[in-house]
């Protein structure tokens, strides 16, 4: 029987099905929202704006959020990068 360290989970059908459906990206959206709630409550407008981002924009935002210090930083990022 193979050891877990020998199995590439990205090659499993389950992983590929989940990733293909975009569930992982939407999970990232939910994680972003939870992280920013630590800085204060997000307005409904900001929450809606995040939910409208494309998958590439969510990836960019998830990388940028590490440098944010406040919800204002999020709002500025969305104003600059949140439109296609």
N, C-alpha and C positions, 0 to 999 in steps of 0.2 A: 504494500500500500504506500503511495507517495506521501511524503511529508508536506505539511502546509507551506514550508519555505520553498518547495520545489514546484508549486502550482502558481501559474500566472493567472490571477483572478480576472484580469482584464480580458482574458481569452475565453472566459466562461460565457455561456449563452445568457445567463441571468444578467451579468454585468453589461453585456452588449445590448440586451433588450432595454435595460434601464437607461443606459447612456443614450441610446438611439431615440428614446422618447423624450429626452430633455429633462428627465426627472432630476438628474444631478445638478443641472443648471438652475432649476427652480428651487432646489434645496439650497443652493448658494445664495439665491435671492432671499430666502427666509433667514439664512444665517446672517446676511448683511443687515437685515432689518433688526434682528435680535442684538447684534453688536452695537448698532447705533442707539438702541434704546438705553444702553448704559450711559450715554451722554445726555440723555433727556428724551422726552416723548417726541416722536416724529409726528409731524403734521400729516393729516390725511392726504394733502397734496403731494408731499414728499414720498409717502408710501405708494401712492398711485403712480407717481413718476417712475419709481424704481420698478414697479410691476410691469410697466410698459417698455422697459429696456429690452433690447435684443440680447441674444445670448452672448455675442462678442462684447457688447457693452457691459454686461454683468461680469464677464471675466475681467475686463479692464477695471471696473469699479472695485471688485474684490481685491485686486492688487493695490489700488490707490488708497483704500480705506485704512491701511496700516499707517499711513502718514497723516490721517485726519486727527484733529484734536477736538473737534466739536461738530455739532449738527450743521453749523454755518459752513464748515468746510465741505460737507456733503452737498449742501444746497449749491455752493459755488461750483463744485465738480459737475453736478447735474446741469447747471446752466451752461457750462462750457462744453461738456462732452456728452450730455444726455440726449442730444437730438441727432437723428440720422440724416 
